[in-house]
């Protein structure tokens, strides 16, 4: 286990493409940190630079107190789990798990002890004599993880290890990864473009886009307090509804105008808009799917705050219902309880919770008020 420091790290390829820009973070000893973002955002390149498999262009990486910029991969005391397992097909499970230890010239007795320890942790003891081709995908990934943890590395790096699994297996393996990391108390850097996976696994999440860190925080912090439009749209499933509104001023309050519809805000919610000079301007409004009320639940709400919507699609997910509806020609997604709304094609009254709105500057995409 070790603390990991990444300071002003950048990566520019020979063609001039800047894959990672000014990456800064301190990863605590024993932390499970997730790098999340869309494909091509720089998260895997960052992981490869930590591993020493990709040279950094600028900045420095420290594992513990040791600067490792010029240190070979094999000497960094890190282990990596790849998306495609990367097992040796002509070696047994035992031999695959022992390979890294043999390369470090450990005594046979120590190798056997560490392999069997990792096999017990991952429930692989009955598979040690099997060849990789006879295993399921989940078993192969467990072997790849076992090979990594048998070395007891200071930092464990994982590059989308669950991306090839079904949703059921993903959920099962997420639980296993959390259990293993908790038992090992290891420092883990985990890469994924699946925000659900990131939210389920990470103590903290680094959201990346276009090679830059957008925000770092706990899953709850990112969900409740996104710093910009990108993070707001990336975190959450279904994702946050984002649409343009015009800001009108009425005394010390703001009114959001959307087509023919008007949504008044409280004075407290209005203040950042009016003080920021947004009166008369267009801003981006965001609302989470769970922050709508429908039909009878709208009774007693201000008439100005309600709109008529047409239900397009319903998706039942357990005791929840994902509802997709249109207001004028703009689509929205909502999360509600079954029976609270009508059926596809029905017109229903919809009331967004004005206290839960997020407002973003259209030019900078930074949050104005939450």
LUMVO-370870 format. One line per field, with one value per residue (C-alpha): residue number from 1; residue in one letter; x, y, z. Coordinates in steps of 0.2 Angstrom, whole numbers. Layout:
<rs>
n <- c(NUM; ...)
res <- c(A; ...)
c1 <- c(X; ...)
c2 <- c(Y; ...)
c3 <- c(Z; ...)
</rs>
This chain:
<rs>
n <- c(1; 2; 3; 4; 5; 6; 7; 8; 9; 10; 11; 12; 13; 14; 15; 16; 17; 18; 19; 20; 21; 22; 23; 24; 25; 26; 27; 28; 29; 30; 31; 32; 33; 34; 35; 36; 37; 38; 39; 40; 41; 42; 43; 44; 45; 46; 47; 48; 49; 50; 51; 52; 53; 54; 55; 56; 57; 58; 59; 60; 61; 62; 63; 64; 65; 66; 67; 68; 69; 70; 71; 72; 73; 74; 75; 76; 77; 78; 79; 80; 81; 82; 83; 84; 85; 86; 87; 88; 89; 90; 91; 92; 93; 94; 95; 96; 97; 98; 99; 100; 101; 102; 103; 104; 105; 106; 107; 108; 109; 110; 111; 112; 113; 114; 115; 116; 117; 118; 119; 120; 121; 122; 123; 124; 125; 126; 127; 128; 129; 130; 131; 132; 133; 134; 135; 136; 137; 138; 139; 140; 141; 142; 143; 144; 145; 146; 147; 148; 149; 150; 151; 152; 153; 154; 155; 156; 157; 158; 159; 160; 161; 162; 163; 164; 165; 166; 167; 168; 169; 170; 171; 172; 173; 174; 175; 176; 177; 178; 179; 180; 181; 182; 183; 184; 185; 186; 187; 188; 189; 190; 191; 192; 193; 194; 195; 196; 197; 198; 199; 200; 201; 202; 203; 204; 205; 206; 207; 208; 209; 210; 211; 212; 213; 214; 215; 216; 217; 218; 219; 220; 221; 222; 223; 224; 225; 226; 227; 228; 229; 230; 231; 232; 233; 234; 235; 236; 237; 238; 239; 240; 241; 242; 243; 244; 245; 246; 247; 248; 249; 250; 251; 252; 253; 254; 255; 256; 257; 258; 259; 260; 261; 262; 263; 264; 265; 266; 267; 268; 269; 270; 271; 272; 273; 274; 275; 276; 277; 278; 279; 280; 281; 282; 283; 284; 285; 286; 287; 288; 289; 290; 291; 292; 293; 294; 295; 296; 297; 298; 299; 300; 301; 302; 303; 304; 305; 306; 307; 308; 309; 310; 311; 312; 313; 314; 315; 316; 317; 318; 319; 320; 321; 322; 323; 324; 325; 326; 327; 328; 329; 330; 331; 332; 333; 334; 335; 336; 337; 338; 339; 340; 341; 342; 343; 344; 345; 346; 347; 348; 349; 350; 351; 352; 353; 354; 355; 356; 357; 358; 359; 360; 361; 362; 363; 364; 365; 366; 367; 368; 369; 370)
res <- c(X; X; X; X; X; X; X; X; X; X; X; X; X; X; X; X; X; X; X; X; X; X; X; X; X; X; X; X; X; X; X; X; X; X; X; X; X; X; X; X; X; X; X; X; X; X; X; X; X; X; X; X; X; X; X; X; X; X; X; X; X; X; X; X; X; X; X; X; X; X; X; X; X; X; X; X; X; X; X; X; X; X; X; X; X; X; X; X; X; X; X; X; X; X; X; X; X; X; X; X; X; X; X; X; X; X; X; X; X; X; X; X; X; X; X; X; X; X; X; X; X; X; X; X; X; X; X; X; X; X; X; X; X; X; X; X; X; X; X; X; X; X; X; X; X; X; X; X; X; X; X; X; X; X; X; X; X; X; X; X; X; X; X; X; X; X; X; X; X; X; X; X; X; X; X; X; X; X; X; X; X; X; X; X; X; X; X; X; X; X; X; X; X; X; X; X; X; X; X; X; X; X; X; X; X; X; X; X; X; X; X; X; X; X; X; X; X; X; X; X; X; X; X; X; X; X; X; X; X; X; X; X; X; X; X; X; X; X; X; X; X; X; X; X; X; X; X; X; X; X; X; X; X; X; X; X; X; X; X; X; X; X; X; X; X; X; X; X; X; X; X; X; X; X; X; X; X; X; X; X; X; X; X; X; X; X; X; X; X; X; X; X; X; X; X; X; X; X; X; X; X; X; X; X; X; X; X; X; X; X; X; X; X; X; X; X; X; X; X; X; X; X; X; X; X; X; X; X; X; X; X; X; X; X; X; X; X; X; X; X; X; X; X; X; X; X; X; X; X; X; X; X; X; X; X; X; X; X; X; X; X; X; X; X; X; X; X; X; X; X)
c1 <- c(0; 6; 1; 1; 5; 1; 7; 5; 6; 3; 5; 7; 10; 22; 8; 4; -11; -13; -21; -19; -17; -11; -17; -16; -22; -16; -22; -23; -15; -29; -41; -51; -50; -60; -55; -72; -76; -81; -70; -54; -55; -37; -41; -32; -17; -16; -17; -3; 8; 6; 11; 26; 19; 18; 30; 25; 28; 27; 25; 29; 22; 27; 23; 25; 40; 49; 48; 45; 46; 61; 58; 55; 38; 44; 52; 37; 29; 12; 2; -11; -27; -32; -49; -44; -37; -20; -18; -4; -15; -2; 0; -11; -21; -7; 7; -2; -3; 14; 22; 25; 33; 45; 50; 55; 65; 55; 59; 47; 40; 36; 28; 17; 11; 6; -2; -13; -17; -23; -33; -42; -46; -54; -61; -50; -42; -52; -46; -27; -24; -35; -30; -37; -47; -58; -63; -78; -75; -78; -66; -52; -54; -53; -37; -30; -34; -26; -10; -10; -14; -2; 12; 5; 9; 9; -4; -16; -21; -37; -42; -60; -59; -78; -83; -85; -97; -116; -125; -128; -110; -104; -115; -108; -90; -92; -96; -81; -69; -75; -73; -56; -50; -57; -48; -32; -33; -24; -23; -33; -34; -49; -53; -71; -83; -98; -104; -114; -99; -89; -103; -103; -85; -76; -72; -69; -71; -61; -72; -62; -66; -54; -39; -44; -50; -68; -71; -65; -77; -86; -101; -113; -104; -103; -122; -128; -116; -109; -97; -102; -114; -103; -102; -120; -124; -112; -116; -133; -145; -156; -145; -150; -162; -154; -163; -162; -172; -173; -171; -184; -183; -198; -193; -180; -185; -181; -193; -187; -196; -197; -207; -224; -220; -214; -206; -204; -189; -187; -177; -163; -162; -164; -149; -134; -143; -148; -132; -122; -131; -141; -158; -163; -151; -152; -145; -145; -157; -154; -166; -164; -176; -182; -187; -203; -221; -235; -254; -263; -246; -245; -261; -257; -242; -241; -250; -235; -223; -233; -233; -243; -233; -236; -230; -219; -212; -213; -199; -203; -187; -192; -204; -198; -204; -193; -205; -200; -211; -211; -215; -218; -204; -191; -189; -187; -184; -191; -190; -206; -217; -228; -246; -241; -243; -253; -249; -240; -250; -258; -257; -252; -248; -229; -222; -203; -196; -189; -179; -169; -165; -147; -142; -127; -118; -120; -103; -92; -104; -99; -113; -122; -133; -139)
c2 <- c(0; 18; 35; 41; 59; 65; 83; 93; 78; 80; 69; 76; 63; 66; 72; 86; 79; 83; 67; 73; 91; 97; 81; 84; 73; 66; 48; 42; 26; 12; 23; 16; 30; 29; 39; 41; 49; 45; 36; 46; 58; 53; 41; 26; 36; 42; 25; 19; 34; 28; 11; 17; 10; 27; 41; 57; 74; 85; 84; 70; 55; 49; 32; 35; 47; 40; 50; 36; 46; 37; 21; 5; -3; -18; -8; 3; -10; -8; -21; -19; -28; -26; -26; -42; -52; -54; -72; -84; -97; -111; -109; -115; -104; -107; -103; -87; -81; -86; -78; -61; -68; -79; -64; -56; -72; -75; -92; -106; -108; -90; -90; -105; -97; -80; -89; -100; -85; -75; -91; -92; -74; -75; -93; -100; -114; -127; -120; -119; -134; -128; -119; -102; -108; -119; -105; -93; -74; -70; -84; -77; -60; -67; -75; -59; -50; -64; -63; -44; -46; -61; -48; -37; -22; -4; 2; -9; -2; -8; -3; -7; -25; -27; -20; -37; -44; -44; -32; -46; -51; -33; -31; -47; -43; -25; -33; -44; -30; -20; -35; -39; -20; -19; -35; -30; -12; -8; 8; 5; 16; 10; 16; 15; 25; 17; 31; 18; 7; 23; 28; 10; 7; 24; 32; 47; 49; 59; 65; 68; 75; 81; 76; 87; 84; 91; 88; 77; 71; 57; 50; 60; 76; 74; 69; 83; 97; 95; 110; 111; 105; 90; 83; 86; 76; 62; 57; 50; 37; 42; 57; 75; 84; 99; 112; 131; 144; 163; 173; 186; 197; 202; 212; 203; 186; 177; 168; 155; 155; 139; 142; 147; 141; 150; 144; 156; 155; 159; 175; 164; 154; 170; 179; 171; 174; 192; 197; 188; 199; 185; 194; 194; 180; 162; 149; 130; 123; 105; 94; 77; 63; 61; 80; 80; 78; 72; 73; 74; 77; 94; 100; 115; 120; 137; 136; 145; 131; 117; 112; 99; 85; 70; 53; 44; 29; 20; 8; -2; -6; -15; -4; 11; 18; 28; 39; 48; 63; 78; 96; 105; 97; 94; 77; 73; 58; 56; 43; 39; 26; 15; 21; 39; 44; 39; 28; 32; 45; 52; 71; 74; 89; 90; 101; 102; 105; 123; 121; 107; 115; 117; 132; 134; 147; 143; 149; 143; 128; 132; 131; 147; 141; 125)
c3 <- c(0; -3; -6; -24; -29; -47; -50; -65; -76; -95; -110; -128; -142; -156; -168; -155; -148; -129; -122; -103; -97; -80; -70; -51; -37; -21; -18; 0; 6; 4; -6; -21; -34; -50; -66; -76; -92; -110; -122; -127; -112; -106; -91; -98; -104; -86; -79; -91; -86; -68; -73; -83; -99; -106; -104; -97; -106; -90; -71; -59; -51; -34; -26; -8; -7; -22; -39; -52; -68; -74; -65; -75; -74; -66; -52; -48; -37; -46; -54; -68; -73; -91; -100; -110; -96; -104; -98; -105; -114; -112; -94; -80; -68; -55; -67; -73; -55; -51; -67; -60; -44; -53; -63; -47; -42; -27; -18; -24; -6; -6; -23; -18; -2; -11; -26; -14; -3; -18; -24; -7; -8; -25; -23; -36; -27; -37; -53; -51; -63; -76; -93; -97; -112; -100; -89; -91; -93; -75; -70; -82; -75; -57; -62; -69; -53; -43; -53; -49; -30; -27; -29; -15; -25; -17; -31; -40; -57; -66; -84; -87; -80; -81; -97; -106; -93; -93; -81; -69; -69; -67; -51; -44; -48; -41; -25; -26; -30; -15; -4; -10; -9; 9; 14; 6; 11; -5; -15; -31; -47; -57; -75; -82; -93; -84; -72; -62; -60; -54; -42; -35; -32; -29; -13; -24; -43; -55; -69; -85; -102; -116; -106; -91; -74; -73; -55; -40; -27; -18; -28; -17; -20; -39; -40; -28; -33; -50; -54; -73; -86; -92; -74; -72; -88; -85; -67; -65; -74; -82; -84; -79; -91; -98; -108; -112; -103; -103; -87; -83; -68; -57; -43; -33; -41; -57; -68; -80; -97; -107; -123; -117; -99; -84; -69; -54; -43; -24; -20; -13; -29; -40; -32; -41; -58; -55; -47; -61; -74; -82; -82; -101; -105; -110; -98; -97; -84; -77; -67; -61; -66; -48; -46; -55; -48; -59; -60; -43; -34; -43; -34; -23; -34; -42; -59; -67; -61; -70; -88; -99; -105; -117; -111; -124; -116; -99; -93; -77; -67; -51; -41; -50; -67; -79; -89; -105; -110; -121; -117; -133; -144; -130; -122; -103; -92; -75; -61; -52; -43; -54; -54; -52; -70; -85; -101; -117; -127; -111; -107; -89; -78; -73; -60; -59; -41; -43; -27; -36; -52; -58; -69; -80; -90; -108; -113; -99; -94; -76; -63; -58; -44; -36)
</rs>
